[in-house]
Amino acid sequence: LAMVVSFGIQLLMYLTPVIYPLSSIPASYRWIISLNPLGPVFEVFRHGFLGGGSVSFFSLGCSFIVMLFVLVLGLVLFSRVEKTFMDTI
């Protein structure tokens, strides 16, 4: 399981436009990159620091909604297993 998780994290790192700008990806494949909620965040930082990059408020809003969903899901799951969390680890 640890190998699968590390491979998945590396795969998501390459799917996040950290080194390359989103504009360098062909338009037919941009929807795949837009599924990653970190993509718009990196594009906003690229636009702020370098002056380039494509900023879409819709994708940034979707990223914020995904972040809120993951936060609420994490809080709910942690509150359910909080008592036995140390026993599990």
PyMOL Python script that loads the backbone (N, CA, C, O; Angstrom):
from pymol import cmd

cmd.read_pdbstr("""\
ATOM      1  N   LEU A   1       0.824  -1.194   0.000  1.00  0.00           N
ATOM      2  CA  LEU A   1       0.000   0.000   0.000  1.00  0.00           C
ATOM      3  C   LEU A   1       0.869   1.260   0.000  1.00  0.00           C
ATOM      4  O   LEU A   1       0.520   2.255  -0.635  1.00  0.00           O
ATOM      5  N   ALA A   2       1.984   1.219   0.701  1.00  0.00           N
ATOM      6  CA  ALA A   2       2.864   2.386   0.749  1.00  0.00           C
ATOM      7  C   ALA A   2       3.447   2.684  -0.634  1.00  0.00           C
ATOM      8  O   ALA A   2       3.615   3.848  -1.000  1.00  0.00           O
ATOM      9  N   MET A   3       3.755   1.640  -1.396  1.00  0.00           N
ATOM     10  CA  MET A   3       4.298   1.850  -2.740  1.00  0.00           C
ATOM     11  C   MET A   3       3.241   2.430  -3.671  1.00  0.00           C
ATOM     12  O   MET A   3       3.554   3.268  -4.516  1.00  0.00           O
ATOM     13  N   VAL A   4       1.998   1.994  -3.526  1.00  0.00           N
ATOM     14  CA  VAL A   4       0.919   2.506  -4.368  1.00  0.00           C
ATOM     15  C   VAL A   4       0.657   3.978  -4.049  1.00  0.00           C
ATOM     16  O   VAL A   4       0.445   4.785  -4.954  1.00  0.00           O
ATOM     17  N   VAL A   5       0.673   4.322  -2.764  1.00  0.00           N
ATOM     18  CA  VAL A   5       0.442   5.711  -2.371  1.00  0.00           C
ATOM     19  C   VAL A   5       1.569   6.605  -2.872  1.00  0.00           C
ATOM     20  O   VAL A   5       1.306   7.692  -3.388  1.00  0.00           O
ATOM     21  N   SER A   6       2.816   6.171  -2.730  1.00  0.00           N
ATOM     22  CA  SER A   6       3.933   6.986  -3.209  1.00  0.00           C
ATOM     23  C   SER A   6       3.900   7.141  -4.727  1.00  0.00           C
ATOM     24  O   SER A   6       4.218   8.213  -5.242  1.00  0.00           O
ATOM     25  N   PHE A   7       3.521   6.093  -5.448  1.00  0.00           N
ATOM     26  CA  PHE A   7       3.392   6.197  -6.903  1.00  0.00           C
ATOM     27  C   PHE A   7       2.266   7.148  -7.273  1.00  0.00           C
ATOM     28  O   PHE A   7       2.408   7.937  -8.207  1.00  0.00           O
ATOM     29  N   GLY A   8       1.151   7.087  -6.555  1.00  0.00           N
ATOM     30  CA  GLY A   8       0.028   7.986  -6.823  1.00  0.00           C
ATOM     31  C   GLY A   8       0.382   9.434  -6.572  1.00  0.00           C
ATOM     32  O   GLY A   8      -0.041  10.313  -7.323  1.00  0.00           O
ATOM     33  N   ILE A   9       1.150   9.701  -5.527  1.00  0.00           N
ATOM     34  CA  ILE A   9       1.567  11.067  -5.231  1.00  0.00           C
ATOM     35  C   ILE A   9       2.503  11.587  -6.318  1.00  0.00           C
ATOM     36  O   ILE A   9       2.394  12.743  -6.727  1.00  0.00           O
ATOM     37  N   GLN A  10       3.410  10.754  -6.784  1.00  0.00           N
ATOM     38  CA  GLN A  10       4.302  11.165  -7.869  1.00  0.00           C
ATOM     39  C   GLN A  10       3.522  11.414  -9.154  1.00  0.00           C
ATOM     40  O   GLN A  10       3.825  12.349  -9.896  1.00  0.00           O
ATOM     41  N   LEU A  11       2.536  10.594  -9.413  1.00  0.00           N
ATOM     42  CA  LEU A  11       1.718  10.782 -10.608  1.00  0.00           C
ATOM     43  C   LEU A  11       0.936  12.084 -10.521  1.00  0.00           C
ATOM     44  O   LEU A  11       0.844  12.814 -11.508  1.00  0.00           O
ATOM     45  N   LEU A  12       0.374  12.386  -9.358  1.00  0.00           N
ATOM     46  CA  LEU A  12      -0.348  13.646  -9.198  1.00  0.00           C
ATOM     47  C   LEU A  12       0.584  14.848  -9.287  1.00  0.00           C
ATOM     48  O   LEU A  12       0.164  15.922  -9.719  1.00  0.00           O
ATOM     49  N   MET A  13       1.845  14.682  -8.883  1.00  0.00           N
ATOM     50  CA  MET A  13       2.796  15.780  -8.993  1.00  0.00           C
ATOM     51  C   MET A  13       3.037  16.124 -10.464  1.00  0.00           C
ATOM     52  O   MET A  13       3.151  17.299 -10.813  1.00  0.00           O
ATOM     53  N   TYR A  14       3.116  15.116 -11.323  1.00  0.00           N
ATOM     54  CA  TYR A  14       3.317  15.381 -12.738  1.00  0.00           C
ATOM     55  C   TYR A  14       2.038  15.901 -13.397  1.00  0.00           C
ATOM     56  O   TYR A  14       2.113  16.559 -14.435  1.00  0.00           O
ATOM     57  N   LEU A  15       0.885  15.625 -12.829  1.00  0.00           N
ATOM     58  CA  LEU A  15      -0.362  16.143 -13.377  1.00  0.00           C
ATOM     59  C   LEU A  15      -0.659  17.559 -12.903  1.00  0.00           C
ATOM     60  O   LEU A  15      -1.584  18.197 -13.405  1.00  0.00           O
ATOM     61  N   THR A  16       0.115  18.059 -11.940  1.00  0.00           N
ATOM     62  CA  THR A  16      -0.051  19.427 -11.468  1.00  0.00           C
ATOM     63  C   THR A  16       0.932  20.316 -12.211  1.00  0.00           C
ATOM     64  O   THR A  16       2.126  20.022 -12.246  1.00  0.00           O
ATOM     65  N   PRO A  17       0.449  21.394 -12.803  1.00  0.00           N
ATOM     66  CA  PRO A  17       1.355  22.252 -13.588  1.00  0.00           C
ATOM     67  C   PRO A  17       2.255  23.103 -12.694  1.00  0.00           C
ATOM     68  O   PRO A  17       2.011  24.296 -12.513  1.00  0.00           O
ATOM     69  N   VAL A  18       3.281  22.494 -12.146  1.00  0.00           N
ATOM     70  CA  VAL A  18       4.226  23.213 -11.297  1.00  0.00           C
ATOM     71  C   VAL A  18       5.339  23.797 -12.156  1.00  0.00           C
ATOM     72  O   VAL A  18       5.591  25.001 -12.104  1.00  0.00           O
ATOM     73  N   ILE A  19       5.995  22.975 -12.932  1.00  0.00           N
ATOM     74  CA  ILE A  19       7.126  23.412 -13.744  1.00  0.00           C
ATOM     75  C   ILE A  19       6.646  23.994 -15.073  1.00  0.00           C
ATOM     76  O   ILE A  19       7.198  24.987 -15.548  1.00  0.00           O
ATOM     77  N   TYR A  20       5.648  23.399 -15.659  1.00  0.00           N
ATOM     78  CA  TYR A  20       5.171  23.828 -16.969  1.00  0.00           C
ATOM     79  C   TYR A  20       3.878  24.629 -16.809  1.00  0.00           C
ATOM     80  O   TYR A  20       3.074  24.330 -15.926  1.00  0.00           O
ATOM     81  N   PRO A  21       3.669  25.649 -17.659  1.00  0.00           N
ATOM     82  CA  PRO A  21       2.419  26.409 -17.585  1.00  0.00           C
ATOM     83  C   PRO A  21       1.269  25.638 -18.212  1.00  0.00           C
ATOM     84  O   PRO A  21       1.474  24.770 -19.061  1.00  0.00           O
ATOM     85  N   LEU A  22       0.092  25.957 -17.793  1.00  0.00           N
ATOM     86  CA  LEU A  22      -1.095  25.290 -18.316  1.00  0.00           C
ATOM     87  C   LEU A  22      -1.286  25.582 -19.801  1.00  0.00           C
ATOM     88  O   LEU A  22      -1.891  24.783 -20.516  1.00  0.00           O
ATOM     89  N   SER A  23      -0.784  26.702 -20.261  1.00  0.00           N
ATOM     90  CA  SER A  23      -0.933  27.054 -21.676  1.00  0.00           C
ATOM     91  C   SER A  23      -0.061  26.190 -22.589  1.00  0.00           C
ATOM     92  O   SER A  23      -0.283  26.165 -23.799  1.00  0.00           O
ATOM     93  N   SER A  24       0.935  25.477 -22.029  1.00  0.00           N
ATOM     94  CA  SER A  24       1.784  24.627 -22.860  1.00  0.00           C
ATOM     95  C   SER A  24       1.142  23.275 -23.157  1.00  0.00           C
ATOM     96  O   SER A  24       1.667  22.506 -23.963  1.00  0.00           O
ATOM     97  N   ILE A  25       0.033  22.982 -22.526  1.00  0.00           N
ATOM     98  CA  ILE A  25      -0.672  21.719 -22.742  1.00  0.00           C
ATOM     99  C   ILE A  25      -1.677  21.914 -23.873  1.00  0.00           C
ATOM    100  O   ILE A  25      -2.350  22.944 -23.923  1.00  0.00           O
ATOM    101  N   PRO A  26      -1.792  20.950 -24.777  1.00  0.00           N
ATOM    102  CA  PRO A  26      -2.791  21.074 -25.847  1.00  0.00           C
ATOM    103  C   PRO A  26      -4.206  21.209 -25.280  1.00  0.00           C
ATOM    104  O   PRO A  26      -4.526  20.641 -24.236  1.00  0.00           O
ATOM    105  N   ALA A  27      -5.025  21.952 -25.966  1.00  0.00           N
ATOM    106  CA  ALA A  27      -6.372  22.258 -25.471  1.00  0.00           C
ATOM    107  C   ALA A  27      -7.218  21.000 -25.277  1.00  0.00           C
ATOM    108  O   ALA A  27      -8.118  20.985 -24.437  1.00  0.00           O
ATOM    109  N   SER A  28      -6.942  19.964 -26.031  1.00  0.00           N
ATOM    110  CA  SER A  28      -7.748  18.741 -25.901  1.00  0.00           C
ATOM    111  C   SER A  28      -7.435  17.980 -24.616  1.00  0.00           C
ATOM    112  O   SER A  28      -8.231  17.142 -24.194  1.00  0.00           O
ATOM    113  N   TYR A  29      -6.284  18.255 -23.980  1.00  0.00           N
ATOM    114  CA  TYR A  29      -5.910  17.559 -22.750  1.00  0.00           C
ATOM    115  C   TYR A  29      -5.989  18.435 -21.506  1.00  0.00           C
ATOM    116  O   TYR A  29      -5.710  17.956 -20.407  1.00  0.00           O
ATOM    117  N   ARG A  30      -6.354  19.683 -21.647  1.00  0.00           N
ATOM    118  CA  ARG A  30      -6.400  20.578 -20.480  1.00  0.00           C
ATOM    119  C   ARG A  30      -7.468  20.175 -19.479  1.00  0.00           C
ATOM    120  O   ARG A  30      -7.332  20.480 -18.294  1.00  0.00           O
ATOM    121  N   TRP A  31      -8.505  19.515 -19.904  1.00  0.00           N
ATOM    122  CA  TRP A  31      -9.552  19.119 -18.973  1.00  0.00           C
ATOM    123  C   TRP A  31      -9.031  18.097 -17.963  1.00  0.00           C
ATOM    124  O   TRP A  31      -9.522  18.037 -16.836  1.00  0.00           O
ATOM    125  N   ILE A  32      -8.047  17.298 -18.356  1.00  0.00           N
ATOM    126  CA  ILE A  32      -7.467  16.326 -17.425  1.00  0.00           C
ATOM    127  C   ILE A  32      -6.713  17.052 -16.320  1.00  0.00           C
ATOM    128  O   ILE A  32      -6.829  16.700 -15.146  1.00  0.00           O
ATOM    129  N   ILE A  33      -5.946  18.060 -16.697  1.00  0.00           N
ATOM    130  CA  ILE A  33      -5.194  18.834 -15.714  1.00  0.00           C
ATOM    131  C   ILE A  33      -6.134  19.662 -14.862  1.00  0.00           C
ATOM    132  O   ILE A  33      -5.847  19.896 -13.688  1.00  0.00           O
ATOM    133  N   SER A  34      -7.242  20.111 -15.414  1.00  0.00           N
ATOM    134  CA  SER A  34      -8.171  20.928 -14.639  1.00  0.00           C
ATOM    135  C   SER A  34      -8.913  20.120 -13.581  1.00  0.00           C
ATOM    136  O   SER A  34      -9.543  20.704 -12.699  1.00  0.00           O
ATOM    137  N   LEU A  35      -8.856  18.794 -13.646  1.00  0.00           N
ATOM    138  CA  LEU A  35      -9.467  17.976 -12.600  1.00  0.00           C
ATOM    139  C   LEU A  35      -8.672  18.015 -11.297  1.00  0.00           C
ATOM    140  O   LEU A  35      -9.212  17.741 -10.225  1.00  0.00           O
ATOM    141  N   ASN A  36      -7.402  18.352 -11.394  1.00  0.00           N
ATOM    142  CA  ASN A  36      -6.552  18.442 -10.213  1.00  0.00           C
ATOM    143  C   ASN A  36      -6.835  19.776  -9.519  1.00  0.00           C
ATOM    144  O   ASN A  36      -6.674  20.829 -10.137  1.00  0.00           O
ATOM    145  N   PRO A  37      -7.253  19.755  -8.254  1.00  0.00           N
ATOM    146  CA  PRO A  37      -7.604  21.017  -7.596  1.00  0.00           C
ATOM    147  C   PRO A  37      -6.404  21.914  -7.298  1.00  0.00           C
ATOM    148  O   PRO A  37      -6.599  23.090  -6.990  1.00  0.00           O
ATOM    149  N   LEU A  38      -5.176  21.410  -7.378  1.00  0.00           N
ATOM    150  CA  LEU A  38      -4.012  22.256  -7.156  1.00  0.00           C
ATOM    151  C   LEU A  38      -3.580  23.016  -8.400  1.00  0.00           C
ATOM    152  O   LEU A  38      -2.807  23.969  -8.302  1.00  0.00           O
ATOM    153  N   GLY A  39      -4.058  22.620  -9.548  1.00  0.00           N
ATOM    154  CA  GLY A  39      -3.687  23.279 -10.795  1.00  0.00           C
ATOM    155  C   GLY A  39      -4.009  24.760 -10.820  1.00  0.00           C
ATOM    156  O   GLY A  39      -3.119  25.563 -11.101  1.00  0.00           O
ATOM    157  N   PRO A  40      -5.250  25.161 -10.536  1.00  0.00           N
ATOM    158  CA  PRO A  40      -5.555  26.599 -10.536  1.00  0.00           C
ATOM    159  C   PRO A  40      -4.781  27.387  -9.481  1.00  0.00           C
ATOM    160  O   PRO A  40      -4.465  28.557  -9.695  1.00  0.00           O
ATOM    161  N   VAL A  41      -4.478  26.766  -8.362  1.00  0.00           N
ATOM    162  CA  VAL A  41      -3.719  27.455  -7.314  1.00  0.00           C
ATOM    163  C   VAL A  41      -2.320  27.790  -7.820  1.00  0.00           C
ATOM    164  O   VAL A  41      -1.845  28.907  -7.617  1.00  0.00           O
ATOM    165  N   PHE A  42      -1.655  26.843  -8.474  1.00  0.00           N
ATOM    166  CA  PHE A  42      -0.331  27.101  -9.018  1.00  0.00           C
ATOM    167  C   PHE A  42      -0.374  28.120 -10.155  1.00  0.00           C
ATOM    168  O   PHE A  42       0.559  28.906 -10.316  1.00  0.00           O
ATOM    169  N   GLU A  43      -1.440  28.112 -10.938  1.00  0.00           N
ATOM    170  CA  GLU A  43      -1.565  29.096 -12.008  1.00  0.00           C
ATOM    171  C   GLU A  43      -1.727  30.503 -11.446  1.00  0.00           C
ATOM    172  O   GLU A  43      -1.195  31.455 -12.018  1.00  0.00           O
ATOM    173  N   VAL A  44      -2.451  30.654 -10.336  1.00  0.00           N
ATOM    174  CA  VAL A  44      -2.603  31.973  -9.715  1.00  0.00           C
ATOM    175  C   VAL A  44      -1.262  32.460  -9.182  1.00  0.00           C
ATOM    176  O   VAL A  44      -0.918  33.628  -9.359  1.00  0.00           O
ATOM    177  N   PHE A  45      -0.493  31.578  -8.529  1.00  0.00           N
ATOM    178  CA  PHE A  45       0.827  31.967  -8.041  1.00  0.00           C
ATOM    179  C   PHE A  45       1.765  32.293  -9.200  1.00  0.00           C
ATOM    180  O   PHE A  45       2.568  33.221  -9.102  1.00  0.00           O
ATOM    181  N   ARG A  46       1.673  31.541 -10.294  1.00  0.00           N
ATOM    182  CA  ARG A  46       2.505  31.832 -11.463  1.00  0.00           C
ATOM    183  C   ARG A  46       2.146  33.207 -12.031  1.00  0.00           C
ATOM    184  O   ARG A  46       3.025  33.973 -12.426  1.00  0.00           O
ATOM    185  N   HIS A  47       0.860  33.508 -12.068  1.00  0.00           N
ATOM    186  CA  HIS A  47       0.429  34.813 -12.584  1.00  0.00           C
ATOM    187  C   HIS A  47       0.892  35.938 -11.651  1.00  0.00           C
ATOM    188  O   HIS A  47       1.281  37.008 -12.118  1.00  0.00           O
ATOM    189  N   GLY A  48       0.850  35.702 -10.347  1.00  0.00           N
ATOM    190  CA  GLY A  48       1.257  36.724  -9.394  1.00  0.00           C
ATOM    191  C   GLY A  48       2.754  36.976  -9.379  1.00  0.00           C
ATOM    192  O   GLY A  48       3.190  38.125  -9.299  1.00  0.00           O
ATOM    193  N   PHE A  49       3.540  35.921  -9.454  1.00  0.00           N
ATOM    194  CA  PHE A  49       4.990  36.079  -9.360  1.00  0.00           C
ATOM    195  C   PHE A  49       5.665  36.346 -10.697  1.00  0.00           C
ATOM    196  O   PHE A  49       6.599  37.146 -10.764  1.00  0.00           O
ATOM    197  N   LEU A  50       5.216  35.701 -11.749  1.00  0.00           N
ATOM    198  CA  LEU A  50       5.882  35.813 -13.044  1.00  0.00           C
ATOM    199  C   LEU A  50       5.127  36.689 -14.035  1.00  0.00           C
ATOM    200  O   LEU A  50       5.678  37.068 -15.069  1.00  0.00           O
ATOM    201  N   GLY A  51       3.897  37.007 -13.740  1.00  0.00           N
ATOM    202  CA  GLY A  51       3.113  37.828 -14.651  1.00  0.00           C
ATOM    203  C   GLY A  51       2.513  37.054 -15.798  1.00  0.00           C
ATOM    204  O   GLY A  51       1.859  37.646 -16.657  1.00  0.00           O
ATOM    205  N   GLY A  52       2.711  35.762 -15.841  1.00  0.00           N
ATOM    206  CA  GLY A  52       2.145  34.929 -16.902  1.00  0.00           C
ATOM    207  C   GLY A  52       1.282  33.846 -16.312  1.00  0.00           C
ATOM    208  O   GLY A  52       1.284  33.633 -15.100  1.00  0.00           O
ATOM    209  N   GLY A  53       0.571  33.183 -17.130  1.00  0.00           N
ATOM    210  CA  GLY A  53      -0.299  32.114 -16.665  1.00  0.00           C
ATOM    211  C   GLY A  53      -1.746  32.484 -16.907  1.00  0.00           C
ATOM    212  O   GLY A  53      -2.103  33.662 -16.950  1.00  0.00           O
ATOM    213  N   SER A  54      -2.552  31.492 -17.060  1.00  0.00           N
ATOM    214  CA  SER A  54      -3.970  31.724 -17.321  1.00  0.00           C
ATOM    215  C   SER A  54      -4.757  31.503 -16.038  1.00  0.00           C
ATOM    216  O   SER A  54      -4.750  30.409 -15.473  1.00  0.00           O
ATOM    217  N   VAL A  55      -5.429  32.543 -15.588  1.00  0.00           N
ATOM    218  CA  VAL A  55      -6.192  32.473 -14.351  1.00  0.00           C
ATOM    219  C   VAL A  55      -7.661  32.436 -14.704  1.00  0.00           C
ATOM    220  O   VAL A  55      -8.170  33.338 -15.370  1.00  0.00           O
ATOM    221  N   SER A  56      -8.338  31.406 -14.265  1.00  0.00           N
ATOM    222  CA  SER A  56      -9.773  31.281 -14.473  1.00  0.00           C
ATOM    223  C   SER A  56     -10.445  31.272 -13.101  1.00  0.00           C
ATOM    224  O   SER A  56     -10.155  30.417 -12.264  1.00  0.00           O
ATOM    225  N   PHE A  57     -11.327  32.212 -12.885  1.00  0.00           N
ATOM    226  CA  PHE A  57     -11.990  32.284 -11.589  1.00  0.00           C
ATOM    227  C   PHE A  57     -12.928  31.103 -11.369  1.00  0.00           C
ATOM    228  O   PHE A  57     -13.167  30.707 -10.228  1.00  0.00           O
ATOM    229  N   PHE A  58     -13.460  30.536 -12.449  1.00  0.00           N
ATOM    230  CA  PHE A  58     -14.310  29.357 -12.323  1.00  0.00           C
ATOM    231  C   PHE A  58     -13.516  28.167 -11.800  1.00  0.00           C
ATOM    232  O   PHE A  58     -13.959  27.472 -10.886  1.00  0.00           O
ATOM    233  N   SER A  59     -12.337  27.934 -12.384  1.00  0.00           N
ATOM    234  CA  SER A  59     -11.527  26.801 -11.924  1.00  0.00           C
ATOM    235  C   SER A  59     -10.985  27.041 -10.519  1.00  0.00           C
ATOM    236  O   SER A  59     -10.847  26.097  -9.740  1.00  0.00           O
ATOM    237  N   LEU A  60     -10.676  28.291 -10.189  1.00  0.00           N
ATOM    238  CA  LEU A  60     -10.237  28.610  -8.838  1.00  0.00           C
ATOM    239  C   LEU A  60     -11.369  28.406  -7.833  1.00  0.00           C
ATOM    240  O   LEU A  60     -11.132  27.942  -6.718  1.00  0.00           O
ATOM    241  N   GLY A  61     -12.590  28.747  -8.221  1.00  0.00           N
ATOM    242  CA  GLY A  61     -13.750  28.497  -7.359  1.00  0.00           C
ATOM    243  C   GLY A  61     -14.011  27.014  -7.177  1.00  0.00           C
ATOM    244  O   GLY A  61     -14.337  26.571  -6.076  1.00  0.00           O
ATOM    245  N   CYS A  62     -13.868  26.239  -8.252  1.00  0.00           N
ATOM    246  CA  CYS A  62     -14.032  24.782  -8.146  1.00  0.00           C
ATOM    247  C   CYS A  62     -12.968  24.188  -7.235  1.00  0.00           C
ATOM    248  O   CYS A  62     -13.250  23.270  -6.464  1.00  0.00           O
ATOM    249  N   SER A  63     -11.748  24.705  -7.318  1.00  0.00           N
ATOM    250  CA  SER A  63     -10.680  24.248  -6.446  1.00  0.00           C
ATOM    251  C   SER A  63     -11.008  24.553  -4.991  1.00  0.00           C
ATOM    252  O   SER A  63     -10.747  23.733  -4.111  1.00  0.00           O
ATOM    253  N   PHE A  64     -11.578  25.726  -4.734  1.00  0.00           N
ATOM    254  CA  PHE A  64     -11.969  26.096  -3.373  1.00  0.00           C
ATOM    255  C   PHE A  64     -13.087  25.200  -2.853  1.00  0.00           C
ATOM    256  O   PHE A  64     -13.080  24.821  -1.682  1.00  0.00           O
ATOM    257  N   ILE A  65     -14.036  24.862  -3.702  1.00  0.00           N
ATOM    258  CA  ILE A  65     -15.134  23.974  -3.295  1.00  0.00           C
ATOM    259  C   ILE A  65     -14.606  22.576  -2.984  1.00  0.00           C
ATOM    260  O   ILE A  65     -15.037  21.955  -2.012  1.00  0.00           O
ATOM    261  N   VAL A  66     -13.678  22.074  -3.799  1.00  0.00           N
ATOM    262  CA  VAL A  66     -13.064  20.767  -3.532  1.00  0.00           C
ATOM    263  C   VAL A  66     -12.301  20.805  -2.215  1.00  0.00           C
ATOM    264  O   VAL A  66     -12.344  19.844  -1.447  1.00  0.00           O
ATOM    265  N   MET A  67     -11.600  21.913  -1.943  1.00  0.00           N
ATOM    266  CA  MET A  67     -10.868  22.057  -0.691  1.00  0.00           C
ATOM    267  C   MET A  67     -11.817  22.031   0.503  1.00  0.00           C
ATOM    268  O   MET A  67     -11.529  21.380   1.507  1.00  0.00           O
ATOM    269  N   LEU A  68     -12.943  22.730   0.404  1.00  0.00           N
ATOM    270  CA  LEU A  68     -13.911  22.717   1.501  1.00  0.00           C
ATOM    271  C   LEU A  68     -14.506  21.326   1.706  1.00  0.00           C
ATOM    272  O   LEU A  68     -14.712  20.895   2.841  1.00  0.00           O
ATOM    273  N   PHE A  69     -14.784  20.621   0.601  1.00  0.00           N
ATOM    274  CA  PHE A  69     -15.334  19.270   0.699  1.00  0.00           C
ATOM    275  C   PHE A  69     -14.348  18.326   1.382  1.00  0.00           C
ATOM    276  O   PHE A  69     -14.736  17.539   2.246  1.00  0.00           O
ATOM    277  N   VAL A  70     -13.083  18.401   1.001  1.00  0.00           N
ATOM    278  CA  VAL A  70     -12.061  17.537   1.615  1.00  0.00           C
ATOM    279  C   VAL A  70     -11.874  17.898   3.083  1.00  0.00           C
ATOM    280  O   VAL A  70     -11.667  17.012   3.912  1.00  0.00           O
ATOM    281  N   LEU A  71     -11.944  19.183   3.417  1.00  0.00           N
ATOM    282  CA  LEU A  71     -11.829  19.611   4.807  1.00  0.00           C
ATOM    283  C   LEU A  71     -12.968  19.068   5.655  1.00  0.00           C
ATOM    284  O   LEU A  71     -12.732  18.531   6.738  1.00  0.00           O
ATOM    285  N   VAL A  72     -14.202  19.202   5.174  1.00  0.00           N
ATOM    286  CA  VAL A  72     -15.358  18.701   5.924  1.00  0.00           C
ATOM    287  C   VAL A  72     -15.310  17.188   6.033  1.00  0.00           C
ATOM    288  O   VAL A  72     -15.598  16.638   7.096  1.00  0.00           O
ATOM    289  N   LEU A  73     -14.953  16.508   4.959  1.00  0.00           N
ATOM    290  CA  LEU A  73     -14.844  15.046   4.990  1.00  0.00           C
ATOM    291  C   LEU A  73     -13.776  14.602   5.984  1.00  0.00           C
ATOM    292  O   LEU A  73     -13.985  13.643   6.728  1.00  0.00           O
ATOM    293  N   GLY A  74     -12.634  15.289   6.005  1.00  0.00           N
ATOM    294  CA  GLY A  74     -11.575  14.954   6.954  1.00  0.00           C
ATOM    295  C   GLY A  74     -11.999  15.191   8.390  1.00  0.00           C
ATOM    296  O   GLY A  74     -11.683  14.391   9.270  1.00  0.00           O
ATOM    297  N   LEU A  75     -12.710  16.280   8.638  1.00  0.00           N
ATOM    298  CA  LEU A  75     -13.192  16.559   9.998  1.00  0.00           C
ATOM    299  C   LEU A  75     -14.208  15.522  10.455  1.00  0.00           C
ATOM    300  O   LEU A  75     -14.170  15.083  11.604  1.00  0.00           O
ATOM    301  N   VAL A  76     -15.107  15.131   9.574  1.00  0.00           N
ATOM    302  CA  VAL A  76     -16.111  14.124   9.921  1.00  0.00           C
ATOM    303  C   VAL A  76     -15.447  12.778  10.192  1.00  0.00           C
ATOM    304  O   VAL A  76     -15.760  12.118  11.183  1.00  0.00           O
ATOM    305  N   LEU A  77     -14.531  12.370   9.314  1.00  0.00           N
ATOM    306  CA  LEU A  77     -13.861  11.082   9.514  1.00  0.00           C
ATOM    307  C   LEU A  77     -12.998  11.080  10.769  1.00  0.00           C
ATOM    308  O   LEU A  77     -12.964  10.085  11.493  1.00  0.00           O
ATOM    309  N   PHE A  78     -12.300  12.181  11.034  1.00  0.00           N
ATOM    310  CA  PHE A  78     -11.462  12.230  12.224  1.00  0.00           C
ATOM    311  C   PHE A  78     -12.293  12.248  13.495  1.00  0.00           C
ATOM    312  O   PHE A  78     -11.903  11.649  14.497  1.00  0.00           O
ATOM    313  N   SER A  79     -13.430  12.925  13.467  1.00  0.00           N
ATOM    314  CA  SER A  79     -14.266  12.943  14.672  1.00  0.00           C
ATOM    315  C   SER A  79     -14.854  11.561  14.970  1.00  0.00           C
ATOM    316  O   SER A  79     -15.131  11.238  16.125  1.00  0.00           O
ATOM    317  N   ARG A  80     -15.041  10.749  13.929  1.00  0.00           N
ATOM    318  CA  ARG A  80     -15.552   9.383  14.154  1.00  0.00           C
ATOM    319  C   ARG A  80     -14.491   8.449  14.719  1.00  0.00           C
ATOM    320  O   ARG A  80     -14.803   7.585  15.538  1.00  0.00           O
ATOM    321  N   VAL A  81     -13.241   8.610  14.293  1.00  0.00           N
ATOM    322  CA  VAL A  81     -12.195   7.682  14.723  1.00  0.00           C
ATOM    323  C   VAL A  81     -11.235   8.308  15.726  1.00  0.00           C
ATOM    324  O   VAL A  81     -10.159   7.765  15.977  1.00  0.00           O
ATOM    325  N   GLU A  82     -11.614   9.439  16.296  1.00  0.00           N
ATOM    326  CA  GLU A  82     -10.712  10.154  17.197  1.00  0.00           C
ATOM    327  C   GLU A  82     -10.358   9.335  18.428  1.00  0.00           C
ATOM    328  O   GLU A  82      -9.210   9.361  18.873  1.00  0.00           O
ATOM    329  N   LYS A  83     -11.310   8.616  18.981  1.00  0.00           N
ATOM    330  CA  LYS A  83     -11.068   7.851  20.209  1.00  0.00           C
ATOM    331  C   LYS A  83     -10.145   6.670  19.991  1.00  0.00           C
ATOM    332  O   LYS A  83      -9.368   6.313  20.877  1.00  0.00           O
ATOM    333  N   THR A  84     -10.224   6.059  18.814  1.00  0.00           N
ATOM    334  CA  THR A  84      -9.401   4.878  18.549  1.00  0.00           C
ATOM    335  C   THR A  84      -8.255   5.182  17.583  1.00  0.00           C
ATOM    336  O   THR A  84      -7.613   4.263  17.076  1.00  0.00           O
ATOM    337  N   PHE A  85      -7.997   6.457  17.330  1.00  0.00           N
ATOM    338  CA  PHE A  85      -6.993   6.825  16.352  1.00  0.00           C
ATOM    339  C   PHE A  85      -5.589   6.419  16.787  1.00  0.00           C
ATOM    340  O   PHE A  85      -4.812   5.917  15.975  1.00  0.00           O
ATOM    341  N   MET A  86      -5.264   6.625  18.027  1.00  0.00           N
ATOM    342  CA  MET A  86      -3.930   6.268  18.516  1.00  0.00           C
ATOM    343  C   MET A  86      -3.739   4.748  18.560  1.00  0.00           C
ATOM    344  O   MET A  86      -2.625   4.262  18.364  1.00  0.00           O
ATOM    345  N   ASP A  87      -4.799   4.006  18.810  1.00  0.00           N
ATOM    346  CA  ASP A  87      -4.703   2.551  18.782  1.00  0.00           C
ATOM    347  C   ASP A  87      -4.476   2.038  17.360  1.00  0.00           C
ATOM    348  O   ASP A  87      -3.805   1.025  17.163  1.00  0.00           O
ATOM    349  N   THR A  88      -5.027   2.725  16.383  1.00  0.00           N
ATOM    350  CA  THR A  88      -4.865   2.311  14.993  1.00  0.00           C
ATOM    351  C   THR A  88      -3.449   2.559  14.508  1.00  0.00           C
ATOM    352  O   THR A  88      -2.880   1.740  13.787  1.00  0.00           O
ATOM    353  N   ILE A  89      -2.884   3.686  14.902  1.00  0.00           N
ATOM    354  CA  ILE A  89      -1.511   4.010  14.471  1.00  0.00           C
ATOM    355  C   ILE A  89      -0.548   3.203  15.281  1.00  0.00           C
ATOM    356  O   ILE A  89       0.663   3.313  15.090  1.00  0.00           O
TER     357      ILE A  89
END
""", "prot")
cmd.dss("prot")
cmd.show_as("cartoon", "prot")
cmd.util.cbc("prot")
cmd.orient("prot")
